[in-house]
Amino acid sequence: MKKNIRKILFLYPPILLAHSDRPSRRLPLGIAYIAAWIEKKIPDIEVSVFDALVEGFSHSHKEGDRIYWGVPDNQIQERIQFENPDILAISCQFSVQSGIVSRLCQKIKEYLPNLIIVVGGPHASSHAKEMLTQSDQIDFIISGEGEAPFEALVQCLRLNSDFSDVPGLVFRKDGAIAHNPKKFIENIDDLPFPAWHLLKISLYQVAATSRWLESRIPSVNMLTSRGCPFKCNFCGIQVASGKKFRPRSAESVLQEIDILVNKYGFREIHFEDDNMTLNPRRAEKIFDGLIARNYGIQWAAPSGLAIWTLNETLISKMKQSGCIGANIAIESGNAYTLKHIINKPLHYHKVEEVARLLRKYNIPTTGFWVIGIPGETRRMIWESLEYCKRLGLDNNQIAAAYAYKGTRLYDICHANGFVEEYDPNRITIRDPRIRTPEFSPRLIQILIAADRFLAVTKKDRYKKIPFRLKELWQREGVNAVLVILEIIRHATYDRILPNKGLKGKVYTSSNVLNESD
C-alpha cells in the first residue's frame, strides 16, 4: 500500500548527563543536512526540524543520578501531535540519548499509531539491531550516512516498493531483522548546506564555554570532511562516516563560512572534522581564504588535528586565520601502547615538534589521551601520564577507554570477557567499564584523577598544591586518599623497579596474539 508522505519532522532529542557535565548549543548537523537534502530532492514534501535539546536548554531535571537536559517529554509529544508529520526522523547521536529516544517512541506511537518512525545517528548505526529488537515502535533505522538513504526510503514508502536497495537500511523482514550494506556519498560537495533556515538560529547565537575552549562570542559548528582511514582500535567514527576520507573543496568550505558570518552573524567556527588537516594543501587553502577575507573571526577544531599533518607553515597560517586553540590526539605516552595496542601512526619526535610550534605561535593546546585499553599495564599507563606531564601542554583530557560497539576494542573486550555490564545511558569518559588481568575500572578512575592532580592543566591557580588538593577532594571525596596513595606508590615502588611492566599483551578478538618479554 502506497503511503501519502506529505510532511517530515526531524527531531534532535534531549540528553542525560552526569551532574558535572553540561550540554552545548551545537547545530544538529546530521538532521540539518538530511533535511536540506530532502528539500532539494523531494521539494513537494514539507520539512521541519525540532531541536528539543537546544529549544529546552534552560530546562533540566533529575532522573535517577543523571540530569535530563531539554524539552520535557510531554511537551515534545504535544509538539509532534501539533505538527502531525507522516514521518518522524530522530537523531540518536550519543548513547546517552538512546533511553530517551526509546521512551519517546513508545509514548508517541500511543497517540499517533500510524506515524512512521525512523532513527539514525552514530549510536543507532552501531546498535541498530538492538534498538529494533527492544523497541517495536521504531520502524526503520538508517545506519551510516543518512542523506541519500533517507531519500530512497521515502520514495520506497511512497511507491510501496521493496526496501532491499535502500543503503544502510535496517528493518524487519519475514520475522527477522535485515541490514542492507552501507553506501557513502563520494563527492560531499554535492551536499546542500545544512538547513539553517529550519532552526531557531537565535538559540545558537550564544557564547558558550566547552571543556577545552573558552569563548565570549557566538560560535557555530560545521563539517569540512567526512570519514577516517586510520585504524585506532577504540574509535567508532567509521561506523557512521566510513573509512574513506572525503573532504569538501576549500571553495565550498569558505562559501559556507561566508554565509555563517555574513548572514547569521557567527564570529567563531568550530570545525568538527576528525581529520580537517589530513590534506594539508586543502587546509592551507581554507586558512588562506580566511586570512584574505579578514573577517576577524576565531576558529578551533574541537575533535582534534592529526599531528603528523602539521608543520610550521600550516601552524603559522592557522594562527593568522584566527585559530584560538588546537586539540591534538596523542592518546598514549607509551610507545608500545601507541604502536601495538592502539595502532596509531604517530611518532613522539613529531608530537614534541608540533607542541613546540604551537607554543611558538601562542596557540593554546589541549592533548587528548586514553587509558585503560586491554594490553596496558599499570606501569605503561603511568609512563603515559608522565609523558603527558613532561610535554607541558596547556590542558589535557584523560579519558577512560570505552568498548563502543563497532570498534575492534569492542570485539576484543567481548571475546576475552573484559567488559563489565553497563547502561549506554551512563557512558562518560570518567566511568570505565573494562577490567583485565592488568587493571580494574577502579584503578583507571584513580589514575585519571592522579593525572589531573599532576598535569592536566597549566592554569595559574592549578600550579598551587593547596588548590589542587582542594579540587581533588571536591571531585573525588574520600577516594582522594586513594589517589594520593597511588601517586606515592608510583613515586617510590615504581622507581625501585623502573623497567618492570612497560610492555604488555596484544589481545585479539580470538586470543592473545603476542606477549612481550
N, C-alpha and C positions, 0 to 999 in steps of 0.2 A: 504493500500500500504506500503510495507516494505521500510525503509529508509536505505540508504547506509551511515552509520556513520563511517567515517574514521579518523576524526580529531575533537578534542575538545579544545577550548581555554577558559581558566579560567581568568576572569577579576576582579581585585580589583579596584574600581573606585576612582576618585578624591573626595574631600570633601569640603564642605562650612563651614567656621568657622567665629566666631566673630573676630574683629580686634585684640583683646587682646589674642586670643588663637593661638596655633601653633600645627601642627600635629607632630606625632612621626614616626620614622623609625621602625615600628613593622613588623615582618614577618606576612603575611596574612595567619594565621594558618588554618582558615576554609577551604579555597580553596586549600592550600598546602596539607592538609590531604586528601581531596577528590581526588585531582589529583594523589596522591600516591596510593590511593585505586583503582582507575581506572587502573593505570599502572599495578597493581598487578592482578586484577580480569579480565580485558579485555586487554591483552597485545598487541593485534593487532590494537588497536586504538592509534593514535598519540596524545599526550597530551602536551599542552604548557600553561604557566602562564604569565600574563601581569599585573604587579602591577603598575597601572597608577598613583597611589599616590606617591610611592617612586621613580619610574623612572622619575617622573616630580617634584621631591622635590624642585628643585631650581626655579620652576616656580609658580608664584601666580599672580592673578589679581583680581580687584574689581568687584563684582557682586551685585549691589544694596548696602546695608550696610553690606555685608558679603565679605569674602575673599575666592576665589577659589584657592585651592592648588592641583597641579597635572598636568599631561599631558593635554594640551588643547583638546577640543572636536574634532576638525578637525584632529589632529594627532592620536587620539585614533581611529577614523573612518578609517584613512589611514592604521593604523597597522592591524586592523581587516580585512580590504579588502585584505591586503597583505597576511595575514595568511590564509584567506579563509577557516574558520572552518565550519563544519556541525552543531556543537552546540556551542553556546556562553553561558557560565555559569558565571553569575555575582553575586558577593557577595554584598549584601546590609546590611552591619553590623550595621550602625548607621542611625538614622532618618535623620541626616543632609547630608546623601548621597542620599536620596530617590529621590529628584528632579533631580539630575544629572543622576541617573540611568534611570528614565523615559525619560528624554530628549535624552540620548544616544540611548536607544532602538528605539525611533522614528526615529532618524537620520540613524541609522544603517540599519533598515529594508527598508528604501527607496532605499538603494543601494544593499542590499542583502536580497531580499524579501523571499527567501526560507530558510534563516537561522533560526534555532530553538533556541529560547532564553529561558533560564531557570534562575530564580533568587532565591537566598536563603539568609540565614543570619538572625540575630535576628530581624531586622526591618521587613524584608519580612515575617518572621514567624508570627509576631503579626499583620501585616497589609496585609495579603495575599489577602483577598477578595477585599479590596480597590485598591490594586495595579493592580490586574487583571481587575477590573472594569474600572479603569481610563486609562489603557494602553492596547490597543488591540495588541500592538507589543510584549508583554510578553506572551509566550506560556504556560509556566508552572512555578509554584512556589513550592519549597520544604520547608515545614515548619518543624522546628526542626533539628535534627541531619541529616547530608547530605550524608554520605558515602554510606551506603547500599541502601537508596532510589534513589540516583542518578544512581548507577549501575543498579538498577531494571528498572528505566525509560529508560536508554539507551538500555537495552535489549528489552524492550517493543517496542521501536521505530524501532529497527532492525527487529523485528518479526511481527510488526503490530498487537500486541496483546493488550488486554484490560488493562487500567491503574488502575483498581479498586484495585489491590493488591499491588500497589506501596505505601509504608508507607509515610505518611505526604504529599503526593502529592496534590496540589491544581490546578484544571484545569477546563476548560469549557466542559460541557457535556449537550447536549439537551437543549441549550439555558440558562442553569443555571451554577452556579459555584459549583463544587463538591470538597469536602475536605476529603481526606482519613485520618483515625486515624494514629497518630504517632507511631513509634516504635524505641526504642533506643537499641544500642549495649550493651549487658550485660557485656562482658569482653573486656574492651578497650585496653588490652594488645594485642588483635587480630589486632588492627590497625597498619599499617606500619607507620614508622616515616614520618613526613612531607616531601614533595618532594622538599628539598632544592636545588637539582641539577637543577630544572626548574626555579629558581630565579636568578637574578643578585645579587649574595650574597655579592659582594663587596659594594653594595649600603647600606647594613645594617650594615656593619662593621665600623660604625662611632660612636664615642662617642656622647651621647646626654644627655640633661638635661630635666627632666619632671617637673611637678608641685610639686612633692614630693621627687624626687630623683635627686641628682647631681652626674654625672658620667663623668669620664675622660678616660674611656676605652671602647672598643667595647662591646656592650650589645646585648642580644638576648632574645626574649620572647619564653616561652614554656608552655605546659599544663601537669599537672601530674594527673588530675582528671576531671570529669565532673559531673554535677548535684548538686542540693541543696535540702535537705529535710526540710528546715525551711520555715516559713510562714510569713516573713516580708511583710507587706501589700503593700509596694511601689516597691518591687523588681520584675523584669520581667525575671530573668535568667532562670526560669523553663520553659518558653515558648520555648526557644531554646535548653536547656540542660536537661530538665526533673527534676523530683522531687527526684529521687533516686541518692544517692551519689555513683559514680562509679570510684574508684581510680585505677590508674595503679600500678603495683607492684614496689617496690623500685628498684628492679633489672632492670626493663625496663627504669625507670627514669634515673638511673645512666648510663645505656648504651647510652641513648640519649645524656646526658651531655658529656660523653667521646667523642662522635663524634663532638659535637658543639665546644668543647675545642680543641681537638687534630687535627681534620681535617679542621675546619673552623676558628679557632683562636679566638673565642669569649672568653672574660675574665670576663664577668658579665652575670648572668642569672636572668631574671625576670619571676618568676612563676606567671602565670595569673589566677590560680585557684581561685574560690570563697571559697574553703574550703580545702586548702592544708594540714592543720594540723588537720582536722576533725578526722582522725585516728592517734593519737599521736605516736603509735608504728611504723606505717609505716613511718611517718615523721622523727622519730628518726633514722630509718634505712637509710633514704636518707641522713640525716646530718652526720651520722657515715661514710657513704660511701664517702662523700665529704672530711671529715677530713682525712680518710685513704689515699685518692688519693693525698692529699696535692698539689692540683693544684695551690693554691694561688689565686683562683678566688673569686669574690664577688657575692652576690645574694640578691634579695629582692622579696617581694610578693606585687606588687602594688595594687592588688584588695582587699587586707586585709587578716588578720588572725583571726580566730574565737577565741575570748578572752578566753572563757571557756575551750579551749583545751590546753592552755599554762600553764606551770609550770616552776620551776627553772631549773630542769634537761633539759627540752627541750630548754629553752631560752639560757642556757649555751652552748648547742650544736649548736644552731643557730649561736651564736657569733663565736665559734670555727670554724664553717664550712664556714664563710665568710659573714654572714648577715650584710648588711650595712644600713638597715632601716626596721622598722616594721610599717605597717599601720594597725590600729585596728579600726573596725567599731563599734562605741559605739552608734551612731545615735541620742540619746537624753539623756539629763541630768535630765529629769523629769521622775520619776518612773512610774507615771500614764500613761504618753505617751508611754513609753517603753513597759509596760505590756499590757495595754488595747487597745491602738491605733495601735502601730506598730506590736505588738505580737512578740517581740524579747526575747528569753530566756536568759536574762543577768541580773546579779546582780552587783551592784556598788562596793561591797567589793572586787569582783573578778577583776573589772576594775582597782581599785586602787592598788591591789596586783600586777597585771601584769605591770602596769605603773611603779611601784617602781622597779620591777625586770629588766625591760628593761633599766631603768636609771642605775641600779647597774652594768649591763653588757655593758653600754655605747653604746646602740643601739638607734640611733635617731628614734623618734616615731612620727607618724602623726595620729591624730584622725579624723575619718570620722563622720560627723554629718548631719542630715537632719532636716529642719524646714518647717513649713507651711503645715502640714497634717491636714485634717479635723478632728475636735475634740480638737485640741490645742487652747489654748487661748494665748493672748499676754503675760500674766504673766507666763504661762507654758513655753513658748519659752524663756523668759528671765531667768527662772530658769535653763533651759538647757544651755544657754550661760554662766551663772555664774559658772555652774559646769565645763564647758569647760575651763574657765579661771582658776578656782581653781585647776584643775587637772594638769596644768602646763606642757603639752606636748610640744615637740619641734615645731610642726606645727599642724595646724588644717584646714580641708577643710569643710566649711559650705556650704551645698547645699540646694537649694530650692526643695521641693518635686515636682515631676512631675508625672502626671497621665498617665503612659505608658500603652498602650493597652495590655491586657492580665494579668494585675495586679488587685488585689482586690481594690486598691486605684482608679484605672480607673473606676471600676464598681460603687464604692461609689460616686465618683465625678459626674459621668454622671447621676446616679439615683437621686441625690439631686441638680443637676444644679449648681455645684460648679466650673466647668471648663469653662474658657474663651476660645474663639476661638483662635487657634494657628496654625502656619505653622510648620510642622515637621522639615523643613529645618532650623528652627530658634531655636531649642532646645538648651539651655545651662543651667548649674547648677545655674546661676545667673539671670535667666529670668523666674520668677514664673508666673504661669497661673491659680492658684487655688484661688478662692475667696469664703469665708464662712462668716456666720454672725459674726465670731470672728476676722477675719483679711482680709486684701486686699493684692493683689500682691505687691502693692507699699510698704506696711508696711513690708512685708517679705524682700524686697530688702533693706530697711533701716536697718532692724535687722541684715541681713548678713553683711552689711558694718559696723554696730556698733560692731559686734563681732570681725571682722578683726581689727578694731581700738583698741579694748580692749585686745584681747587674741590670735589672730590667730597664732602668731609665736614668738619664743624666740630669734630670731637672734639679735645680739648685737645692730645694728643700730635701730632696732624696739623698743628697750627699751626707746628711747628718744622721748618725746612727740612732739617736733618740727618736727621730721622726720615723725611721724605718722600723724600729721595734714597736712603736705605737701602731703603725699601719699594719704590721704583721699580726699583732694581737687583734686589731679590729677585723681583719679579714679572716683569720684562722681560729680565733678564740683559743681554747686550751690546746688545740693542735699546734699552736705556735711553739710550744715547748718541744714537740717532736721535730719541728723544722730546725730549731736551734741545735738540738742534739744531733741531727743528721749532718748539719754543717760542721759541727765539732768532730764527729766521727770521720768525715771525709778529710778534714784538715789534719787529723792525727793518724788513724789507721791506714788510710789510702796513701799517705806519704811514706809509711814504713814499707809497704809493698807496692811500689809505684808501677810495676809492669804487669800486675795481675788483673785479668779480666778486661783487657782493652779490645779483645776480639771475641765475637760471639758466634752464633749459628746463623746459617741462612736457611730459613724454612721455606718449603713449597706447600702447595695445596694437597700434596700426597704424602710427603715425608720430609725428613731432614736432608737437604741437598748436600750440604757441606758443613763441616765443623772445623774451625781453625784450631791451631795449636794452643 
